[in-house]
Amino acid sequence: MSKKSFLSVVASSILTGVVVAGIILAAESTSLLVTVTPGTISVTVSAASYDYGAMPLGSAKSSSSFVVTNNGNVNENFLIKGSDATYTEASGEATKCASTAAQDNCNWALSSAPGIDSYRYTFTPAGGAETNLTAANQTLASNVAPSAATSFALKFYTPTTAGAETALGKPYSTNVTIAAVWAGQ
């Protein structure tokens, strides 16, 4: 092989290597379009309040059913929690409760069993079992679709005995909180 042919082959090989290396080192990219639609979380309850009326100590009474509706546009979990019950004295009324004299309030503690100045409050979801309300969130219903609804009832158990926090003949009030959270979490 002549020197000129040999140089041509070597130059051709080097050039091919550079072209191949250029192809091997080249990269290709593409993009992905991601879209997020903000969801709305919204819940309504069929009634804003409920009055059990007068109840003697050591008694229990069930409410009518309440309907909870998902007014949002995403699936939701419904949560429920209770709180202590309070009687707030009217202005000028003599204080009746020993432990809260400065506050003019009488308090019943939410408990798993009624007792002295403590009451039990339960909820029963549609098709479910009676469950004690607590001060922490508990599941009322799961994965409720937009515009769908579920129902539940409440049951109030008065204290068994009047203690320093019980003002007989006075109305005690408590809040039951219904919250909605995104079911996709």
C-alpha positions in Angstrom: 0.0 0.0 0.0 1.3 3.4 -0.9 2.0 6.1 1.6 -0.7 8.3 0.1 -3.3 5.5 0.3 -2.3 4.7 3.8 -2.7 8.4 4.8 -6.1 8.5 3.1 -7.3 5.4 5.0 -6.0 6.9 8.3 -7.6 10.3 7.6 -10.8 8.7 6.6 -10.9 6.5 9.8 -10.2 9.6 11.9 -12.9 11.6 10.2 -15.4 8.7 10.6 -14.5 8.4 14.3 -15.1 12.1 14.8 -18.5 11.9 13.0 -19.4 8.8 15.0 -18.3 10.4 18.2 -20.3 13.4 17.3 -23.4 11.3 16.9 -22.8 9.4 20.1 -22.2 12.6 22.1 -25.3 14.3 20.7 -28.4 14.4 22.9 -32.1 14.7 22.1 -34.6 16.3 24.4 -38.4 16.7 24.6 -40.8 18.3 27.1 -43.8 17.2 29.0 -46.7 19.7 29.5 -48.1 19.3 33.0 -51.5 20.8 33.9 -53.0 21.2 37.4 -56.6 22.4 38.0 -57.0 23.7 41.5 -59.9 21.9 43.2 -62.5 23.3 45.5 -63.2 21.7 48.9 -66.6 22.6 50.2 -69.1 21.0 52.6 -72.5 21.9 53.8 -74.7 20.4 56.6 -78.5 20.3 56.3 -79.0 22.2 59.6 -77.0 24.8 61.4 -78.3 23.9 64.8 -80.4 21.4 66.7 -82.2 21.7 70.0 -82.7 18.6 72.2 -85.0 20.5 74.5 -85.1 19.9 78.3 -83.5 16.5 79.3 -83.2 15.2 82.9 -79.9 14.1 84.3 -78.9 10.5 83.4 -81.0 10.5 80.1 -80.2 10.2 76.4 -81.9 11.5 73.3 -81.2 11.0 69.6 -81.3 13.7 67.0 -82.9 13.6 63.6 -80.6 12.8 60.7 -78.3 15.4 59.2 -77.2 15.4 55.6 -73.7 16.4 54.7 -73.0 17.3 51.0 -69.8 17.6 49.1 -70.2 21.0 47.3 -66.6 20.9 46.0 -65.3 19.6 42.7 -62.9 16.9 44.1 -63.6 13.8 46.2 -63.6 14.6 49.9 -63.3 12.9 53.3 -65.7 14.2 55.9 -64.4 14.6 59.5 -66.4 15.2 62.7 -65.4 16.3 66.2 -67.1 17.4 69.4 -66.3 19.8 72.2 -67.2 20.5 75.8 -70.7 21.9 76.5 -71.1 25.3 78.1 -73.8 27.3 79.8 -73.0 31.0 79.7 -74.7 33.1 82.4 -76.7 36.1 81.4 -75.4 39.5 82.5 -76.1 40.2 86.1 -77.0 36.6 86.9 -75.5 35.1 90.0 -72.7 32.7 89.4 -73.8 29.1 89.8 -70.6 27.3 89.0 -67.8 27.0 91.6 -64.8 26.4 89.3 -65.5 29.1 86.7 -67.0 31.9 88.8 -64.8 34.5 87.2 -65.8 33.4 83.7 -69.6 33.2 84.3 -69.6 29.8 82.5 -70.5 26.3 83.5 -68.8 23.5 81.6 -69.6 19.9 81.0 -66.7 17.8 79.8 -67.1 15.7 76.7 -66.4 12.1 77.8 -66.8 8.5 76.6 -69.3 7.9 79.5 -71.6 10.4 81.3 -70.7 11.2 84.9 -70.6 14.1 87.3 -70.5 17.2 85.1 -69.4 15.2 82.1 -71.6 14.1 79.2 -71.3 11.6 76.3 -72.0 12.6 72.7 -72.1 10.1 69.9 -72.5 10.1 66.1 -73.9 7.3 63.9 -73.0 7.5 60.2 -75.4 6.1 57.6 -75.0 2.4 57.8 -72.4 2.6 60.6 -72.1 2.1 64.3 -72.7 4.5 67.1 -69.3 6.1 67.9 -68.2 8.5 70.7 -67.4 12.0 69.6 -64.0 13.2 70.8 -62.2 16.6 70.6 -60.1 15.2 67.8 -61.2 14.7 64.2 -62.7 11.3 63.4 -63.8 10.0 60.0 -67.5 10.5 59.3 -67.4 9.5 55.6 -64.6 8.7 53.1 -64.1 9.4 49.4 -67.4 11.3 48.9 -67.7 12.4 45.2 -68.6 15.9 44.2 -72.3 16.7 44.7 -72.8 13.4 46.7 -74.1 13.4 50.2 -74.2 11.2 53.3 -76.1 11.3 56.5 -75.5 10.9 60.2 -77.4 11.2 63.5 -76.2 12.4 66.9 -77.1 11.2 70.4 -76.7 13.3 73.6 -76.2 11.6 77.0 -76.6 14.1 79.9 -74.4 13.9 83.0 -75.5 11.3 85.5 -75.1 13.6 88.5 -75.1 17.4 89.0 -71.8 18.7 90.3 -70.3 22.2 90.7 -70.5 22.7 86.9 -74.2 21.9 86.5 -76.7 24.7 86.5 -80.0 22.9 86.6 -82.7 24.3 84.3 -80.1 26.2 82.2 -79.3 25.5 78.5 -75.9 24.1 77.7 -74.5 24.4 74.1 -71.8 22.6 72.3 -70.3 22.6 68.8 -70.1 19.6 66.5 -67.6 20.5 63.8 -67.8 18.9 60.3 -64.8 19.4 58.1 -63.9 18.3 54.6 -60.5 17.4 53.4 -59.3 16.3 50.0 -59.7 12.5 49.7 -56.6 12.2 47.4 -54.1 12.9 50.1 
